[in-house]
Amino acid sequence: MPVVTVLQGPRDIELKRELVGKITDAFVEAYGVPAETVQVWITEVPAESWAASGKLIADTAK
């Protein structure tokens, strides 16, 4: 059973629905597994708890 973890900033639920559908389809096509066996876990991290290049994302989004 494939388990995919997505670590990202907050996104709209419609975008997450589209993403998990495409990830599931990719595993079905690549591995030939049933869609029912693919699990996608989304962890959302707020911008004040994520940094890149030494700066909080919350500070760069301004």
C-alpha positions in Angstrom: 0.0 0.0 0.0 1.6 3.3 -1.1 1.6 6.1 1.5 2.5 9.5 0.2 3.2 12.4 2.6 2.8 16.0 1.4 4.3 18.7 3.6 3.2 22.1 2.5 1.8 25.5 3.4 -2.0 25.9 3.8 -3.9 25.4 0.6 -7.6 25.6 -0.5 -9.5 22.3 -0.1 -10.2 22.3 -3.8 -6.5 22.4 -4.6 -5.9 19.5 -2.2 -8.7 17.4 -3.8 -7.1 17.9 -7.2 -3.6 17.1 -5.8 -4.6 13.9 -4.1 -6.5 12.7 -7.2 -3.4 13.3 -9.4 -1.1 11.6 -6.9 -3.4 8.6 -6.7 -3.7 8.4 -10.5 0.1 8.5 -10.8 0.6 5.6 -8.4 -2.2 3.6 -10.2 -0.5 4.2 -13.5 3.1 3.7 -12.4 2.7 0.8 -10.0 -0.5 -0.8 -11.3 -2.0 -0.8 -7.8 -5.7 -0.2 -7.1 -6.6 3.4 -6.2 -8.1 2.2 -3.0 -4.7 1.2 -1.7 -3.1 4.6 -2.2 -3.1 6.9 0.9 -2.1 10.5 0.8 -1.4 12.4 4.0 -1.2 16.2 3.9 0.5 18.1 6.6 0.1 21.8 6.5 2.6 24.1 8.1 1.7 27.7 8.8 3.9 30.4 7.2 5.3 31.5 10.6 6.6 27.9 11.2 8.4 27.5 7.9 11.6 29.1 6.7 13.7 29.1 3.5 17.0 30.8 2.9 17.2 31.8 6.5 13.9 33.7 6.4 10.4 32.8 7.7 7.9 32.4 4.8 5.6 34.7 6.7 8.2 37.5 6.4 8.8 36.9 2.7 5.1 36.8 1.7 4.6 40.5 2.7 
